[in-house]
Structure formats: structure tokens, C-alpha cells
Amino acid sequence: MDSSELRLEQTYFDRAWGERERKREVLRSAPMAAAGPISGTALIKRAAERAIEALGAPGDSVAFGRFDDSAGDTYYIGRHLINTEDRDCLVINWQSPAAMPYYKATHDDPCDVRLKRSFNTHANKVLNYEDMLFADLAQRVEELSGSERWGIDDTVLRDLDAHRTGEMRDIVQTIHAAQYELIRSPLEQLLIIQGGPGTGKTAIALHRVSWLLYNHQGKVAPSDVLVVGPNPTFTRYIRSVLPGLGDADVEHRDLSSLGPQASTGRSEDPEVTRLKGEARMGRLLTRALQQRVRFPERSDVLDIGRGVGAPRLGRNAIQSVLPRFLAATTYNDGRGQFRAWLSERVQRGRLSTVALSAGSLDAAVERVWPSLTPQSFLRDLLGSRERLVAAAGDDFTAGDIGRLLRTPAERISEERWSDADVALLDQADYMISGRFPTFHHIVIDEAQDLSPMQLQSVRLRSRTGSLTVVGDLAQSTGPWARDSWADIEETLVRRHPSKVEELTLGYRVPEQVYALAARLLPIAAPEIVPPRVVRRGPADPELTQVEPEDVAGQAVVTAREYAGRGLFVGIVCPDDVREDVEDSLRRAGVAYSDVGSGKLGASINLARPVEAKGLEFDAVVVVEPESIVAEYERGHRMLYVALTRTTRYLSVVFSRTALALPVDSAGGATPVADVPVIRTVEEPPEESPTPTRRRPEVDTGPSRVRTDHSSKDGVGSDIADTVSQAVAVTIAAHIRHSVGEPLWADVIDRIRLELGVSQEDLFDRFE
Ligand SMILES: Nc1ncnc2c1ncn2[C@@H]1O[C@H](COP(=O)(O)OP(=O)(O)OP(=O)(O)O)[C@@H](O)[C@H]1O
């Protein structure tokens, strides 16, 4: 790299930084300079604050890339627009149409771009850069590697190898041409994006939101966009991406809270979950709600108030008007209209010789048209066979009714609700009050698993039908596992056109790991074309066979080894061995985060396979794959999900089979067997839980010898070991967050100086 060129770039970066910070100062003083009413000043202050947010932080680098066109003009691309006082543009923000060539240029269609430069920066210091010369690429096209031909450069690869944390990062610097096309696809449509694990679906959906907000300002505000994820952990994992792109105020919700009542985790049979998710449940709720409106039984008159002279109306008079009010938009609107009619009728007909009190009127209305909350309505319905049968019509069998029926809790506040109930409550809320915010654009992530009732919840919130729906059919599991997008498309499409687009490049999962996971595809999802993986990882997957009683201990030992290297670790474990793994973690004194509780920790995270969907870790330990397959409907898909969560390292700890694959993939009843190419490469280390470490034959490098310091079941390591590991992990996380990788060595040296120990001292101490 030319150092004078580097200096020139730094000069440009410094200049842009100066302009940006000048603007920040101007914006800061704007409210003070504004004269006029206080409310006006407050408005200016708010606007100034928003504009300051849009500048990014003072520590952010001003740009991440640049391109030069054939006319010799140079354009810098960054997260935020930077102008001089005279409105000369120094840096174009990435969402601007002017930035398009930076993303669209490929070796076979350079879009008039001569050079594309990607900067590696720390704060605003340009550390180095990588160039792509399109004329040169076109000449060398025959020599290019597969991933180079696909447009994957070193900047992407470096980004993919970076440490992961519990928060997703943006990909503005390295958005691929194919991804960019989807990001800037028209707003008014139902766009379904299908793609294998780690193809960037979530990243694209979020960048698309930012792009749409910038390019449709005035039409779509951030508060007019909703992002729906599968669970609270996932929502937390992704929710800092948009604010980081300058788009705060976008609403993030997860399915378990997409209703008037969040799920309280009621567990139920998958059959019941499936039934509650069916579209016909919507019809059942509609009928059941209408049936709550009726003239009181065992009475022919409705008394409006009490005592002599209190007005009364006959059954027929009331029954004849009810259908009119039942046609109102919502249950509560109909109730209001009925109340008004009753009041008017009493007064106009002079039915009363005494003044009609509001209380008497309300009591009479309540007897015919009870006031309901979604919770009281659903509790009454699911708790009564009679109500269920009456509402079922021809749509449901006696067996269905039996499955839906449940004993209500004594008090409504004690009622426990399942995830599937949330969508029913949501539908009930819509029918009863019709009051909830709608959005111009909605993103649904992991959409492949949603039930029709959950899709309906989303649809009710969509004001325009503009949606971005992302998912992977090969990862579709649970009661609503599907093999096609057709029903989702049908449910969600409204007045706009719809299309299904496919992503074909796999970013997250290294080649060696994906080769293992892809063995499941012929069973898990034979129709799916696997993605083309863009890179190799640092190691082959490690398959370790141990005795059944040692599985948990070995999983913990493996996870600790990874965590000890400062990696962000996920243990993906079936319920079958979960308690044992938790016990082993506790006994080993290992702090870990329970992914199901909504949090991701900085070191070891324990997840059920379903909870791991959409997440990623530096290293993943998949425990007892056979149980994962057994515990889930479409279990091979769930195992595929588990195996594809890693960005770098994968270990599989098992007692029976590493992958539960039929010997003969054509035979339905064939027994499960191991992956055929596994071989034993290493004897178990002493004191470890008698593992037989195995690797797939694809491994061409020398065997990696692992030294295992743990005792028999991975517990009982000394306290010093645990303390030093915890301290090291914390310090490493701190360094990673504080400075860029090129400075790590300096920081570590500095720590040594601060501690007053030289390199030699350190060795002395360990001898
Ligand atoms: N163009 C890109 N440049 C750099 N990294 C990328 C790019 N595209 C995707 N990635 C990275 O790949 C990883 C996977 O992305 P993402 O989670 O969006 O994939 P996904 O398709 O939603 O995966 P899953 O199916 O598992 O939910 C992330 O770390 C993301 O940053």
C-alpha cells in the first residue's frame, strides 16, 4: 500500500471530520440562537437533536469506502452525509442513490466504476485500505477464485471473521450487489426473501428499513415501521442495528407480545398449538363473540332500572335490532350504538315516568351486550364446552373442541397464556376494540414458522400491505413447518404485488461446517438448493463421542475451552440433556446465560435449538444431535438450524450418532446411523470423560491435539482457573469493544507495563 496515498486519504478523512464536527457545534447552538416562543425553541431543539443523531458519534469514522468513476471523479461513502458550509458533498450517505455504483459494481458489470476502495479504520484513523480495480478484474477473470467471482473481497472476509457479541452489527461497508438489489427493491410490495442460514436475510431486512426510511422521507417515518421477530432474545439481538444506522424509533416486537397480552409461557401440546394457529380459529372467534350478544334467557322483558315506573322493553323489540348493531366495525362500537338506541328508545317512547339514570342504562346494556376484554372473552370461551360447541359450526370436530377446552384459572389475573393464545387474544382485541397502531411497512423475520393466526396479527397491523418477509423453508420447524411460501404469500398479500426472491451466498457458516450440516438437507428439505458458501473456517467441525453419562460434562468442557479463548459461545442442547448440562455448568462454577430468558451473555450461552434460531456465535457446541432430531417435529431441520449457528468453530458432542441420518436415505424405516465418513483420530485425554474424538475425512490438515485439563466430568477445576478465565474473558471483551483489532497487541503490551511485568517475568511466574 502506498503510504503517500494513505496520508492523502487521512487528510481527506480529517477534513470531513472537521466539517462534521463544525456542523455538530452549529446544531448544538441552534436552539440558543433561535428567538421566539418557547414551544418554537423546543421544536428547534428537537430537530437539532435529530440532526445531531444523524451525524453519528464524534468517534465514528467519516467514511468506509470510496469509488472513482471513469471520468476520474471520486466519491466517498459513509454512514452519514457530510457537507461543507458551501454544500459541497464530502461524504455520501450509503442510502443515497448517489452511492449506488459502490454497491452495484461487479466484475462483469462495473457500472462505470474504475476503482472501489474499502477502508479499514479505527475511529477516524485510516489504518489501511483494499482496492478493487475493475479493469484488472475483468482481465483476470479466468484466474479469480469462486468467491472473488461472486464479489467477495478481503474486507467481507475480515468482517466475517470478526468476533461476535450478543448484538448484531450492520454490514453497510460490505453489502453485496445481490443484497443491495433487495434492499432497494420498491416499497409498495410484499417482498419475500428466501435464503439459507447466514445468507444475510436479517441483515438485509434491517438495512432495507433504513434505506426505505431515507428514500421515502415524508411518506414513511421511523415510527411507521414495525420489525417482528420470533422471540424476545432475537429482538434484543437485532434491535441496535437500526439505531446504529441512524434510525431510532422503529418499533421492534416479538411474536410472544404481539397482542394485548404477552405470552406467560403456558405450555401445551403441539397439536393444540397447531389447532389454535389455524385460520378457522378466526371464524370461531367471530361467531363466539357474536354469540355473547343475546337477549337474557328465561325472560321476556328487559328492565331498564328498578322499581315502579322503570321502563322495560320486550324481547322482540330488542332482538329485531341486534343484527343491525352486530354489523358495526367492532364489538364495542356495536355496543355503543345499541346503548344509544336503547336510551333514545326509552326517551322517545316515553317509556319512563322517572328520569333514566346512566347506571340503569348501563346495567341493561350489560345484560344484553356484556363488556368484554380479549382476555375475559377468550377465557370464557376456552373454559366452556357449551360456548365452544355453539361457536364451532361445521368447522370443528368434537375432538377439536376437546383439544381447545381447558379449565380456566380461578381469577383472570392468574390465567396463563401460551404463545398461540397471544394471536387469538390479538384477533379478539381487534374484533372487540379495533384499536391498535398500524404501520406503513412491516418486516417479519423467521417468517417460515408463523401460523396463519400469527400472520393475521401482522396483517392487521399493516396499513398498506408493504411488507418484507424473510425466512428459510429448510429451517421451518414447529407446528407450522412448511415447504412453500404459498400460504404465507396468500395470507399477507393485499393490494400490492408480491414476489419471492432468493439469496444464494452463505456468509456466516464456514465451508467445513456447512458441508456437515448440508448432509441433512436431503431429508430435512430436499427441495432446497443449498447456498454457495463464501469462505472456509479456521477448523473442521469436531465430533466427539462419549458415554451417555458424560455428554453433558464433555459439552461443558468444550464450551469452556472455547470461552477460555475469548470466544462468544453457544451451547445448543435438547431438553433431554439440558438439566445435566445446567448441572455440569453449575458444578464447574461456569457463569452462563440462559438464551430462553431473553438475554445473551458475553461468554457462554445455553440455548434450546428453537431458541437458537436466527442467532450466531463464534463457536457452537451442539449436544446430542439424535435427541434434537427426536424432540422436534421436523427434527432434522432443527438439527440443521443448530449446526449452522457458528461463524467459526463447531463441536458436536454425542453418545450415539453424530448426525441422525438414515443409512439409506430412500428407506423410510431404516435405522439411524452415523455420518459414514467419520473416523477416529485421537485417543481420549486422560481424566476427560472417555471421549473418542472424531473428525470427518474431509480434514486434510494435521490432527489438532487438544489438551484437556478437566477432571472426569468437567467439574472440579480449581478456583484460580475459573477466576482467571472469567477475568480474561471480561478484559478481552472490553478490549474488543474499545479498540480495533490492529491495536490489540499494543493494548496487551500496555497492560503488561501497567502490571509491571515484563515478558520474561511472565514466563518466570509460570515456571
Ligand atoms: N454482505 C455481507 N457482508 C458482511 N457480512 C455479512 C454480509 N451478509 C451477511 N453477513 C453476515 O452474515 C451473518 C448472517 O447474517 P444474517 O443473520 O442476516 O443471516 P440470516 O440469513 O438471517 O441467517 P439465519 O437463516 O440463520 O437467520 C451475519 O453475521 C451478517 O453480518
The ligand as a MOL file (V3000), in Angstrom:
LIG
                    3D

  0  0  0     0  0            999 V3000
M  V30 BEGIN CTAB
M  V30 COUNTS 31 33 0 0 0
M  V30 BEGIN ATOM
M  V30 1 N -22.6040 -8.6200 2.7620 0
M  V30 2 C -22.1970 -9.0250 3.9540 0
M  V30 3 N -21.0220 -8.5940 4.4440 0
M  V30 4 C -20.5680 -9.0000 5.6510 0
M  V30 5 N -21.2500 -9.8210 6.4570 0
M  V30 6 C -22.4290 -10.2710 6.0270 0
M  V30 7 C -22.9650 -9.9070 4.7650 0
M  V30 8 N -24.1570 -10.5100 4.6260 0
M  V30 9 C -24.3600 -11.2110 5.7570 0
M  V30 10 N -23.3280 -11.0670 6.6010 0
M  V30 11 C -23.1520 -11.6460 7.9230 0
M  V30 12 O -23.6120 -12.9730 7.9160 0
M  V30 13 C -24.1640 -13.2920 9.1740 0
M  V30 14 C -25.5400 -13.8490 8.9500 0
M  V30 15 O -26.4240 -12.8220 8.5970 0
M  V30 16 P -27.9600 -12.9120 8.9700 0
M  V30 17 O -28.1450 -13.2340 10.4110 0
M  V30 18 O -28.6180 -11.7080 8.4350 0
M  V30 19 O -28.3350 -14.2020 8.1210 0
M  V30 20 P -29.7210 -14.9510 8.0230 0
M  V30 21 O -29.8730 -15.3310 6.6180 0
M  V30 22 O -30.7990 -14.1130 8.6350 0
M  V30 23 O -29.4430 -16.2360 8.9210 0
M  V30 24 P -30.4760 -17.2670 9.5880 0
M  V30 25 O -31.1600 -18.0060 8.4880 0
M  V30 26 O -29.6160 -18.1460 10.4000 0
M  V30 27 O -31.4250 -16.4620 10.4140 0
M  V30 28 C -24.1560 -12.0210 10.0000 0
M  V30 29 O -23.0430 -12.0290 10.8340 0
M  V30 30 C -24.0140 -10.9370 8.9710 0
M  V30 31 O -23.3690 -9.8050 9.4850 0
M  V30 END ATOM
M  V30 BEGIN BOND
M  V30 1 1 1 2
M  V30 2 1 2 3
M  V30 3 2 2 7
M  V30 4 2 3 4
M  V30 5 1 4 5
M  V30 6 2 5 6
M  V30 7 1 6 7
M  V30 8 1 6 10
M  V30 9 1 7 8
M  V30 10 2 8 9
M  V30 11 1 9 10
M  V30 12 1 10 11
M  V30 13 1 11 12
M  V30 14 1 11 30
M  V30 15 1 12 13
M  V30 16 1 13 14
M  V30 17 1 13 28
M  V30 18 1 14 15
M  V30 19 1 15 16
M  V30 20 2 16 17
M  V30 21 1 16 18
M  V30 22 1 16 19
M  V30 23 1 19 20
M  V30 24 2 20 21
M  V30 25 1 20 22
M  V30 26 1 20 23
M  V30 27 1 23 24
M  V30 28 2 24 25
M  V30 29 1 24 26
M  V30 30 1 24 27
M  V30 31 1 28 29
M  V30 32 1 28 30
M  V30 33 1 30 31
M  V30 END BOND
M  V30 END CTAB
M  END
